[in-house]
Amino acid sequence: MSLQKKLSSKEFVVLAEMHTPKGVNIARLVNDARRIKGRVDAIIVPDMDNGIVRMSALAGGVLMRQEGIETIIHMYTRDRNRLALQGDAMAAHVLGISNIVVVHSEDMDQSDHREAQRVTDIDEVELLEGLRTLASGKDMEGFELDGVPSFTTGCTIAPCENDKQLAKELELAAKKIEAGASFIITPPVFDTERFAAFMEKAKGLGVPIIPTVFLLKSLAIAQYIANSEPGADISDELIRRIRKSSDRELEGIKIAGETVAAMKTMAQGVKIQTLGWEHKLPEILDVAAI
Protein backbone atom coordinates (compact mmCIF):
# COMPACT_ATOMS: atom_id res chain seq x y z
CA MET A 1 0.00 0.00 0.00
CA SER A 2 1.33 3.44 -0.91
CA LEU A 3 2.24 6.02 1.70
CA GLN A 4 -0.60 8.25 0.55
CA LYS A 5 -3.15 5.44 0.94
CA LYS A 6 -1.81 4.50 4.37
CA LEU A 7 -2.04 8.09 5.55
CA SER A 8 -5.57 8.40 4.16
CA SER A 9 -6.67 5.16 5.84
CA LYS A 10 -5.15 6.29 9.17
CA GLU A 11 -2.69 3.39 9.31
CA PHE A 12 0.56 3.75 11.24
CA VAL A 13 3.46 4.57 8.92
CA VAL A 14 7.16 4.02 9.56
CA LEU A 15 9.64 6.34 7.86
CA ALA A 16 13.42 6.18 8.02
CA GLU A 17 15.73 9.04 7.13
CA MET A 18 18.81 8.37 5.00
CA HIS A 19 21.28 10.97 3.83
CA THR A 20 22.91 10.87 0.42
CA PRO A 21 26.73 10.69 0.36
CA LYS A 22 29.04 13.65 0.22
CA GLY A 23 30.37 12.34 -3.06
CA VAL A 24 29.21 9.69 -5.50
CA ASN A 25 29.91 6.45 -3.64
CA ILE A 26 26.37 5.16 -3.18
CA ALA A 27 27.27 1.72 -1.79
CA ARG A 28 26.54 2.55 1.85
CA LEU A 29 23.26 4.29 1.07
CA VAL A 30 22.00 1.42 -1.06
CA ASN A 31 23.15 -1.28 1.37
CA ASP A 32 21.54 0.46 4.35
CA ALA A 33 18.30 0.81 2.40
CA ARG A 34 18.29 -2.86 1.47
CA ARG A 35 18.59 -3.82 5.16
CA ILE A 36 15.25 -2.24 5.99
CA LYS A 37 13.34 -2.88 2.77
CA GLY A 38 9.91 -4.20 3.65
CA ARG A 39 10.18 -2.99 7.24
CA VAL A 40 9.51 0.69 6.58
CA ASP A 41 6.86 2.37 4.47
CA ALA A 42 9.19 4.95 2.94
CA ILE A 43 12.67 6.40 3.17
CA ILE A 44 13.06 10.14 3.62
CA VAL A 45 15.99 11.65 1.73
CA PRO A 46 17.08 15.11 3.00
CA ASP A 47 18.55 17.69 0.66
CA MET A 48 21.78 19.22 1.96
CA ASP A 49 20.63 19.65 5.57
CA ASN A 50 22.54 22.35 7.48
CA GLY A 51 24.00 23.59 4.21
CA ILE A 52 26.33 20.59 3.85
CA VAL A 53 26.91 19.75 0.19
CA ARG A 54 25.80 16.25 -0.69
CA MET A 55 24.42 14.42 -3.69
CA SER A 56 20.95 15.79 -4.36
CA ALA A 57 17.87 14.36 -2.69
CA LEU A 58 16.36 13.83 -6.12
CA ALA A 59 19.15 11.42 -7.05
CA GLY A 60 18.87 9.69 -3.67
CA GLY A 61 15.14 9.29 -4.17
CA VAL A 62 15.67 7.69 -7.56
CA LEU A 63 18.13 5.22 -6.03
CA MET A 64 15.53 4.23 -3.44
CA ARG A 65 12.96 3.77 -6.18
CA GLN A 66 15.39 1.51 -8.06
CA GLU A 67 15.57 -0.63 -4.92
CA GLY A 68 11.78 -0.89 -4.85
CA ILE A 69 11.38 1.38 -1.82
CA GLU A 70 8.95 4.29 -1.72
CA THR A 71 10.69 7.56 -1.03
CA ILE A 72 10.05 11.07 0.26
CA ILE A 73 12.36 13.92 -0.63
CA HIS A 74 12.95 17.18 1.19
CA MET A 75 12.55 20.50 -0.55
CA TYR A 76 13.98 23.71 0.90
CA THR A 77 13.34 27.27 -0.18
CA ARG A 78 16.83 28.26 0.98
CA ASP A 79 18.87 27.05 -1.99
CA ARG A 80 16.70 27.43 -5.10
CA ASN A 81 14.37 29.98 -6.62
CA ARG A 82 10.82 29.25 -7.70
CA LEU A 83 11.87 28.20 -11.21
CA ALA A 84 14.33 25.58 -9.97
CA LEU A 85 11.93 24.32 -7.28
CA GLN A 86 9.12 23.81 -9.78
CA GLY A 87 11.50 22.14 -12.22
CA ASP A 88 12.75 19.75 -9.53
CA ALA A 89 9.20 18.92 -8.46
CA MET A 90 8.14 18.03 -12.00
CA ALA A 91 11.33 16.01 -12.48
CA ALA A 92 10.60 14.12 -9.26
CA HIS A 93 7.14 13.16 -10.54
CA VAL A 94 8.53 11.91 -13.86
CA LEU A 95 11.14 9.86 -11.97
CA GLY A 96 8.49 8.19 -9.82
CA ILE A 97 8.81 10.34 -6.69
CA SER A 98 5.48 11.81 -5.62
CA ASN A 99 6.12 12.42 -1.90
CA ILE A 100 7.64 15.76 -0.91
CA VAL A 101 8.20 17.34 2.50
CA VAL A 102 8.64 21.10 2.48
CA VAL A 103 11.20 21.61 5.22
CA HIS A 104 12.12 24.61 7.34
CA SER A 105 15.21 26.21 5.81
CA GLU A 106 18.01 26.05 8.35
CA ASP A 107 20.58 28.77 8.84
CA MET A 108 23.94 28.42 7.13
CA ASP A 109 26.07 28.74 10.27
CA GLN A 110 26.95 25.03 10.11
CA SER A 111 27.44 25.00 6.35
CA ASP A 112 30.64 23.70 4.80
CA HIS A 113 30.28 26.49 2.22
CA ARG A 114 30.24 29.60 4.39
CA GLU A 115 30.21 31.98 1.41
CA ALA A 116 27.11 30.40 -0.09
CA GLN A 117 24.22 32.84 -0.36
CA ARG A 118 20.66 32.05 0.67
CA VAL A 119 18.15 32.31 -2.14
CA THR A 120 14.82 32.31 -0.28
CA ASP A 121 12.84 33.51 -3.28
CA ILE A 122 9.65 32.10 -1.73
CA ASP A 123 8.73 30.78 1.71
CA GLU A 124 7.44 27.35 2.78
CA VAL A 125 3.78 28.26 2.46
CA GLU A 126 4.34 29.65 -1.04
CA LEU A 127 6.20 26.49 -2.08
CA LEU A 128 3.35 24.30 -0.83
CA GLU A 129 0.92 26.47 -2.77
CA GLY A 130 3.19 26.18 -5.81
CA LEU A 131 3.21 22.38 -5.62
CA ARG A 132 -0.58 22.37 -5.38
CA THR A 133 -0.76 24.69 -8.38
CA LEU A 134 1.46 22.36 -10.40
CA ALA A 135 -0.88 19.49 -9.51
CA SER A 136 -3.75 21.55 -10.90
CA GLY A 137 -2.00 21.75 -14.26
CA LYS A 138 -0.43 25.19 -14.14
CA ASP A 139 2.85 26.71 -13.00
CA MET A 140 3.14 29.46 -10.41
CA GLU A 141 2.63 32.15 -13.07
CA GLY A 142 -0.54 30.52 -14.34
CA PHE A 143 0.85 28.99 -17.53
CA GLU A 144 -0.62 25.59 -18.42
CA LEU A 145 1.53 22.48 -18.17
CA ASP A 146 1.87 19.76 -20.78
CA GLY A 147 1.05 16.87 -18.50
CA VAL A 148 0.03 17.23 -14.87
CA PRO A 149 2.12 15.96 -11.92
CA SER A 150 0.71 14.68 -8.65
CA PHE A 151 2.19 14.95 -5.18
CA THR A 152 1.63 13.96 -1.59
CA THR A 153 3.06 16.89 0.33
CA GLY A 154 3.97 17.30 3.95
CA CYS A 155 5.55 19.95 6.15
CA THR A 156 7.49 20.25 9.38
CA ILE A 157 7.12 21.99 12.71
CA ALA A 158 10.18 23.71 14.17
CA PRO A 159 11.37 22.99 17.74
CA CYS A 160 9.69 25.21 20.32
CA GLU A 161 11.10 26.39 23.63
CA ASN A 162 7.81 27.52 25.19
CA ASP A 163 4.05 27.62 24.71
CA LYS A 164 4.17 30.99 22.98
CA GLN A 165 6.52 29.68 20.30
CA LEU A 166 4.43 26.53 19.95
CA ALA A 167 1.27 28.56 19.41
CA LYS A 168 3.01 30.43 16.57
CA GLU A 169 4.26 27.18 15.03
CA LEU A 170 0.79 25.63 15.17
CA GLU A 171 -0.65 28.74 13.55
CA LEU A 172 1.96 28.51 10.81
CA ALA A 173 1.28 24.77 10.45
CA ALA A 174 -2.40 25.54 9.87
CA LYS A 175 -1.39 27.87 7.02
CA LYS A 176 0.82 25.15 5.55
CA ILE A 177 -2.07 22.70 5.67
CA GLU A 178 -4.33 25.23 3.99
CA ALA A 179 -1.62 25.59 1.32
CA GLY A 180 -1.63 21.85 0.63
CA ALA A 181 0.34 19.95 3.30
CA SER A 182 -1.39 16.67 4.12
CA PHE A 183 0.83 15.52 7.00
CA ILE A 184 3.22 17.03 9.54
CA ILE A 185 6.60 15.82 10.80
CA THR A 186 7.57 16.99 14.28
CA PRO A 187 10.97 17.59 15.90
CA PRO A 188 12.52 14.68 17.84
CA VAL A 189 10.54 13.28 20.76
CA PHE A 190 12.44 12.39 23.94
CA ASP A 191 9.61 12.69 26.47
CA THR A 192 6.40 10.82 25.62
CA GLU A 193 4.34 12.66 28.25
CA ARG A 194 5.29 16.04 26.81
CA PHE A 195 4.55 14.70 23.34
CA ALA A 196 1.08 13.65 24.50
CA ALA A 197 0.50 17.23 25.68
CA PHE A 198 1.68 18.51 22.30
CA MET A 199 -0.70 16.16 20.48
CA GLU A 200 -3.59 17.48 22.51
CA LYS A 201 -2.80 21.00 21.31
CA ALA A 202 -2.15 19.93 17.72
CA LYS A 203 -5.11 17.62 17.17
CA GLY A 204 -7.17 20.45 15.71
CA LEU A 205 -4.88 20.59 12.69
CA GLY A 206 -6.76 17.62 11.27
CA VAL A 207 -3.88 15.89 9.44
CA PRO A 208 -1.63 12.96 10.37
CA ILE A 209 1.17 13.98 12.73
CA ILE A 210 4.40 11.99 12.45
CA PRO A 211 6.89 12.46 15.30
CA THR A 212 10.62 12.11 14.81
CA VAL A 213 12.57 9.62 16.92
CA PHE A 214 16.24 10.52 17.11
CA LEU A 215 18.96 7.98 17.93
CA LEU A 216 21.08 9.20 20.85
CA LYS A 217 24.44 7.73 19.88
CA SER A 218 26.27 8.69 23.05
CA LEU A 219 25.98 10.37 26.43
CA ALA A 220 27.80 13.42 25.05
CA ILE A 221 25.25 13.86 22.26
CA ALA A 222 22.35 13.52 24.70
CA GLN A 223 23.89 16.13 27.00
CA TYR A 224 24.61 18.48 24.10
CA ILE A 225 21.02 18.32 22.84
CA ALA A 226 19.64 18.75 26.37
CA ASN A 227 21.75 21.87 26.92
CA SER A 228 21.60 23.53 23.52
CA GLU A 229 18.41 22.56 21.69
CA PRO A 230 15.29 24.57 22.62
CA GLY A 231 12.40 22.41 23.67
CA ALA A 232 14.33 19.14 23.35
CA ASP A 233 12.87 17.84 26.64
CA ILE A 234 15.67 15.41 27.41
CA SER A 235 15.15 14.70 31.08
CA ASP A 236 17.78 14.22 33.75
CA GLU A 237 16.36 10.73 34.19
CA LEU A 238 17.10 9.88 30.55
CA ILE A 239 20.63 11.25 30.89
CA ARG A 240 21.15 9.12 34.00
CA ARG A 241 19.86 6.02 32.21
CA ILE A 242 22.44 6.41 29.46
CA ARG A 243 25.23 7.28 31.92
CA LYS A 244 24.59 4.19 34.07
CA SER A 245 24.42 1.78 31.14
CA SER A 246 27.34 -0.60 30.60
CA ASP A 247 26.73 -0.30 26.84
CA ARG A 248 25.69 3.27 26.10
CA GLU A 249 25.45 2.70 22.35
CA LEU A 250 23.03 -0.16 22.86
CA GLU A 251 21.11 1.91 25.43
CA GLY A 252 20.56 4.63 22.82
CA ILE A 253 19.21 2.02 20.42
CA LYS A 254 16.87 0.69 23.11
CA ILE A 255 15.61 4.18 23.93
CA ALA A 256 14.92 4.89 20.26
CA GLY A 257 13.13 1.56 19.77
CA GLU A 258 11.03 2.02 22.89
CA THR A 259 10.05 5.51 21.77
CA VAL A 260 9.06 4.20 18.33
CA ALA A 261 6.90 1.56 20.00
CA ALA A 262 5.25 4.18 22.22
CA MET A 263 4.35 6.26 19.20
CA LYS A 264 2.18 3.44 17.84
CA THR A 265 -0.57 4.44 20.25
CA MET A 266 0.08 8.18 20.21
CA ALA A 267 0.47 9.21 16.56
CA GLN A 268 -0.13 8.01 13.03
CA GLY A 269 3.46 7.24 12.30
CA VAL A 270 7.08 7.81 13.14
CA LYS A 271 10.22 9.06 11.42
CA ILE A 272 13.46 7.48 12.62
CA GLN A 273 16.52 9.72 12.36
CA THR A 274 20.01 8.29 12.95
CA LEU A 275 22.31 10.85 11.28
CA GLY A 276 24.99 8.58 9.87
CA TRP A 277 24.10 5.44 11.81
CA GLU A 278 21.58 4.14 9.30
CA HIS A 279 23.14 0.67 9.73
CA LYS A 280 21.57 0.67 13.21
CA LEU A 281 18.03 1.06 11.87
CA PRO A 282 17.31 -2.70 11.85
CA GLU A 283 18.22 -2.90 15.54
CA ILE A 284 15.91 -0.02 16.38
CA LEU A 285 13.10 -1.66 14.45
CA ASP A 286 13.78 -4.93 16.30
CA VAL A 287 13.40 -3.22 19.69
CA ALA A 288 10.19 -1.58 18.45
CA ALA A 289 8.91 -4.97 17.20
CA ILE A 290 8.49 -3.66 13.65
BELBEL-V920894 format. One line per field, one symbol per residue. psi: psi as a letter, one per 30 degrees, with the letter a starting at -180 (. if undefined). burial: I if it has 24 or more other ideal C-beta (glycine too) atoms within 12 Angstrom, else O. A space follows every 50 residues. Layout:
psi = ???
burial = ???
This chain:
psi = kleeeeeegglkkkkkkkklliagjgeeeeeeeefgkfflflkkjljhkg gkklkleeeeeeeeefggkklkkkklfeflaeeeeeeeeeeeeeggjfkk kjkkjllgfglgiffkkkdhelaeeeeeeeeeeeffglafggkklikklk ljklllklkkfleeeeeeeeeeeeeeeeffkflkkllkkfjeeeeeeeee fffffglkkjlkjkjjfleeeeeeeeffkkgehjleeeeeeeefkfieee eeeeeeeeeeeeffgflgakkkkfifhfffeeeeeeefh.
burial = OOIIOIIOOOOIIIIIIIIIIOOOOIOIIIOIIIIIIOIIIIIIIIIIII IIOIIIIIIIIIIIIOIOIIIIIIIIIIIIOIOIIIOIIIIIIOIIIIII IIIIIIOIOOOOOOOOOOOOOIIIIIIIIIIIIIIOOOIIOOOOOOOOII IIIIIIIIIIOOOOOIOOIIOIIOOIIOIIIIIIIIIIIIIIOIIOOIIO OIOOIOIIIIIIIIIIIIIOIIOOIIOOOOIIIIOOOIIOOIOOOOOIIO IIIIIIIIIIIIIOOIIIIIIIIIIOIIOIIIIIIOIIOI
